[in-house]
Amino acid sequence: MRALPTATLTIALLLATAPASEGAGRRGPNGFGNIPYGSPAEQALALNRGNGQLVRNNGSTVMAYTTDILGMTFQVIQNYDKDSKAVDAVATSTSQQVPTACIAQYNYVLRVLQSEYGKPATPPIDSDVSAAAGAHETKYVVLFEFDRHDGIEAGLTAPDSPAAAPAAGGGPAPGPCTLSLHYLPPGWVGHF
């Protein structure tokens, strides 16, 4: 078992101090942004005020667009099912940051989600991921679960501090930092 980086401990402490609440009786968002779950793809551009591009490819439909969330720019992919009804949406924001700044940004997103929806259903799950050119990244995932078996999965992929190459000043070099928010519609979150 590898030692947990300081960032993981920071995320764990943040979540451990959240008010306790269960998924039952908690209502999550009814979609992502201006697009409710189940809304038809034909209405997507009108619902999103013309922001986006609807793409149909081999029977699947997605709408891609850019939006700002909490002062960060996110690329959004809104997915549609075989009946062209809105299902899950994935928003990602990628930037070049040192690991500590990346984790601070993720903690900020988690604090905002907690203030809106309460304590997450899962503790932060972390894993090492091998990246290009022998670098290592750490991925953190937290699930906020709601009463309709829907949820928001908040993820972070950040350069791993110990493996990050030192910058000219001696600290870790900036690396790709990716924040993701996966909005899961009713019925998509399982209970074990």
PyMOL commands that set and color helices and strands:
alter all, ss='L'
color gray80, all
select helices_A, chain A and resi 6-16+41-47+99-117+132-134
alter helices_A, ss='H'
color red, helices_A
select strands_A, chain A and resi 31-32+35-36+53-57+60-69+72-80+86-97+125-130+136-145+151-159+175-184
alter strands_A, ss='S'
color yellow, strands_A
deselect
rebuild
show_as cartoon
